[in-house]
């Protein structure tokens, strides 16, 4: 999970740059979301250490499928 968090942090940083340059960051939403992401990452890392990888995959697959449909179809 540490490698995943590291890659996600780098990806998020480089994705954020154009938003900052163009002034499109909504700080009212970004600050609480960032705090939640930081807290959730810590809790998730500890939680995932106690659950087998196959179980995590089964739990997360429906989440990714639902999010994929939301992205594709704007739901």
C-alpha positions in Angstrom: 0.0 0.0 0.0 2.9 2.4 0.6 3.9 2.2 -3.1 0.3 2.8 -4.2 0.0 5.8 -1.9 3.3 7.2 -3.2 2.3 6.9 -6.8 -1.2 8.3 -6.1 0.4 11.3 -4.3 2.7 12.0 -7.3 -0.1 11.6 -9.8 -2.4 13.9 -7.8 0.3 16.6 -7.5 0.9 16.7 -11.2 -2.8 16.7 -11.9 -3.3 19.6 -9.5 -0.8 21.9 -11.3 -3.0 22.9 -14.2 -5.9 23.6 -11.8 -3.6 25.9 -9.8 -2.2 27.6 -12.8 -5.7 28.4 -14.2 -7.2 29.3 -10.8 -9.8 26.5 -10.9 -9.3 25.1 -7.4 -12.3 25.4 -5.2 -10.6 25.7 -1.9 -13.9 25.3 0.1 -14.2 21.8 -1.2 -10.5 21.0 -1.6 -9.4 21.6 2.0 -12.0 19.2 3.6 -11.5 16.6 0.9 -7.7 16.7 1.4 -8.1 16.3 5.1 -10.4 13.4 4.6 -8.0 11.8 2.1 -5.1 12.1 4.5 -7.1 10.6 7.4 -8.6 7.9 5.2 -5.2 6.9 3.8 -3.9 6.3 7.3 -6.9 4.4 8.4 -7.0 2.4 5.2 -3.3 1.5 5.4 -3.8 0.1 8.9 -7.0 -1.6 8.0 -5.6 -3.2 4.8 -2.7 -4.8 6.8 -5.2 -7.0 8.6 -7.2 -8.1 5.6 -6.0 -10.6 2.9 -5.4 -9.1 -0.5 -8.1 -11.3 -2.2 -10.7 -10.0 0.3 -9.7 -6.4 -0.4 -10.0 -7.0 -4.1 -13.5 -8.4 -3.7 -14.5 -5.4 -1.6 -13.1 -2.8 -3.9 -14.2 -4.2 -7.3 -17.8 -3.1 -7.0 -16.7 0.4 -5.9 -14.5 0.7 -9.0 -17.2 -0.7 -11.3 -19.7 1.8 -9.9 -17.3 4.7 -10.2 -16.5 3.7 -13.8 -20.2 3.8 -14.7 -20.5 7.2 -13.1 -17.6 8.5 -15.0 -18.7 7.0 -18.3 -22.4 7.9 -18.0 -22.3 11.0 -15.8 -24.5 9.5 -13.2 
